Amino acid sequence: MSRSASSRANRRGEAPPSPEPLPAPAVDSHTHLDIAVGGEDRQPTDAEVDAEIAAAVAVGVPRLVQVGVDVGSSQWSAALAARHPNVLAAVAVHPNEAGAGAATDDALAEIDRLAALPRVRAVGETGLDRFRTGPEGWAAQEASFRAHIRIAKERGVALVIHDRDAHGEILRVLDDEGAPEHTVFHCFSGDAVFAKACVERGYVLSFAGTLTFGNAGYLREAAALTPVEQLLVETDSPFLTPVPHRGRPNASRLVPLTVRALAEVTGVEIAQLCAALTANAERVFGPWEGEPISCSAEAAGRF
């Protein structure tokens, strides 16, 4: 999700309560803590961010990937990952920002610099968006996407793709450039046919709260045919909140709702699925290392 898209529309009402904890640890492979905790108008404090992470730990989500969408949020993401053992970072200029001219040489140079940092393990979210960006911005989007692919390959990190209404174009660019070893389709939005094309290329499909939506049968079909070793889950918080809290603010601590939905769709026992999702995340992003910070009673009590 782009910072330029309104986060207020995704922060209606009170924060939902935390769900029942998972029986084994899982990973939120894509979150925007800066927006989820602070919003558009301010940066969150370290204490606020730490409490949000602690609440995720309390329900069995001790590993998060914090994702940047422009230079400023990418710098923030890298700094958070550097100080917090539960967090790794992804950095990029979002395709909608790129389509508006933000993927300048200086911006891409800074993304390249950040991608070399030890706890920055992915370039993303990058890709193509034919919904929010009109045809006048498509060439700039594609140029930025190609530049991000090259950075990911040169730095030896994963690529995290934003794909909205651009399935065929995304595959065309990846086939042309050559995808990095680890390529993740963030918030996978395609049908079973597109999922099969991605799976055959070895890509990883990350499913968000949209998997739980009543009108998302096509996503459940896509998830059902994806090998478990090519699956991830995410929140994209504060966006895409899963049922039964759709329309309210999302958070990493709501990952269990999507994990349980994915277990139903795939038929994989939930503890086994959690183990696979964690192994997949560590294969794609590398080890988090260090001891995860446990949740204090005070922090957990906020939710």
DAVEN-V987441 format. One record per residue. PHI is phi in whole degrees, 0 to 359 (none if undefined). Layout:
PHI
PHI
//
This chain:
none
275
300
287
286
292
278
299
293
254
233
285
72
280
297
293
289
290
279
299
299
287
283
208
294
229
231
269
277
196
218
239
297
298
281
296
264
263
89
282
259
200
275
289
282
302
296
295
294
297
293
294
294
299
294
292
303
296
253
93
235
271
231
226
245
270
244
270
234
201
299
297
289
291
296
297
297
297
293
297
298
293
259
239
292
275
235
245
237
236
228
182
259
303
302
289
293
298
296
267
97
278
274
286
301
295
295
293
296
290
298
299
297
296
295
272
288
301
256
265
244
205
254
161
263
231
146
225
223
264
263
271
252
280
304
295
254
291
296
294
301
294
299
295
302
298
296
294
302
295
298
301
290
294
270
70
240
289
246
248
256
262
228
232
57
215
305
296
293
300
296
301
292
297
296
288
280
87
285
299
304
244
234
244
270
294
44
308
233
267
267
296
296
292
301
298
297
288
300
297
273
88
282
257
253
254
256
252
299
302
301
270
290
298
266
252
302
296
291
295
296
296
295
295
266
277
303
300
284
243
246
224
236
204
254
57
299
269
260
58
296
289
299
262
247
306
95
261
297
271
201
302
289
267
309
306
295
286
299
294
295
293
297
296
292
273
76
270
303
295
295
295
296
302
298
292
297
293
297
297
297
289
292
285
258
88
289
286
67
73
274
297
286
280
274
282
299
295
294
297
294
295
240
//
